[in-house]
Amino acid sequence: MLRFSCHQLVIDRIDPLVNPGSVPSPHQHQIVGGDAFNASMPYTDIAALSACTTCSYSDDFSNYWTSNLYFQARNGTYKRVPQAPNGANAEFFNDTFSPYTQGGLVAYYVSPGQNMVTAFQPGFRMFFGDASLRSKPSGPWDLGNQTCFRCYSGPNFEGDVGPPCSDPAVDTMHLPNKPCHMIRSNILFPTCWDGVNLDSADHKSHVAYPEEGPHPFDLLGIGKTCPPSHPVKIPQVMFEIVWDTTGFNDPDLWPEDGSQPFVLSTGDKTGYSQHADYVFGWKGDALQFGMEAGCIAANCPGMKVQSVEKAAECLVPALVEEDYSGWHSTLPGNPPQPPVTTSTTASPTPTPTGKGKGKGKGKGKGKGKGKGKGKGQ
């Protein structure tokens, strides 16, 4: 298993997966990873288009992004909740990077062992969640072990005693309804691939869960049997984001009725719209090497790493010039509550496929220009 952190690359209202080419997109995201990130990204080798990455593994030019978390005060104004460095269990994972990140997230790639998973191919991308959800999702599987918020009960990650999305005392699919020292988001992706398509119309259908259902995070497993339609086992990818809510626990700021005051940048106060986007960008066979190495660490022998300071130098300019600091009367883009349509129905045209190595097609460096600042907290 690989566990490592990535600094903030940019905070911006673009989404090259769900809303390719749209500037701005409907809601704001926080993004980490390689500097090829742009409003549109070709189905090609993203690593070849990147000059730097915010991740500790310097061969990982993938991009990872999620919605942001905001606090809505009693007077109706909004302020973005800063992200905190995720130093939990850093010593156990031999992690000297995560405790010092500036924003960003922790990424996990889980493999049961050698020759057990196939690394993603250039051009591959996927999406988890639904930006339109405002209630517990219905479907064949209970996704409570795939998306959750953990409410830390005290400083130094107090209350963090079990795997993500496993402890009903601190983990919920909805945003916590009580003050927390910090809130941690965990989002897991499916672990089976159809072996052909690098993407799909909904950015989900080319991947699937094992026949027995979504596998909970346990450091080592990804599930037993992939369905015949999606026979290829892929690494279990998980995002982990820590939101520093300690500055928003003044009861005089909370709603008078005692309801929880946090809202995702989608305009969602329930938390059920928590979602994540992933575009693969590891260089060469670096990820496959990591999946075969048998590491449970942030510094896997034989894999290139970079310093916290070097990673923090990697930034891209925001394409949408918005002030996301301080207090504001609306969320960025003023997303409706609830949205009329779901952002998961947008699709690229055509849907790319790949054989063997799964090489996608696309040209250009995918770089954009803008005047906004690329660094967030």
Secondary structure, DSSP 4 states (H G I P E B T S, - for coil): -EEEEE---EEES-BTTTBTT-SS-SS-EEEEEBTT--SS--SS-HHHH-S-BSBSBTTB--EEEEE-EEEE-TTS-EEEPPB----TTTTTTT-SSGGG-SS-EEEEEE-SSTTS-----TT-EEEES-TT--SPPPSSS-GGGTEEEEE--BTTTBT--SSTT--TTTEESSPPSS--S-EEEEEE---EE-SSBS--TTSSTTEE--TT-PPPP-SS---S---TTS-EE-PEEEEEEEE--GGG--TTTS-TT----EEETTS-SSSTT--EEEE--B-TTHHHHHHHTT--BSS-TTS-B--HHHHHT----BSS----SSEESS-TT---SS-SS-GGG---SSPPB--TTT-----S------SB-----
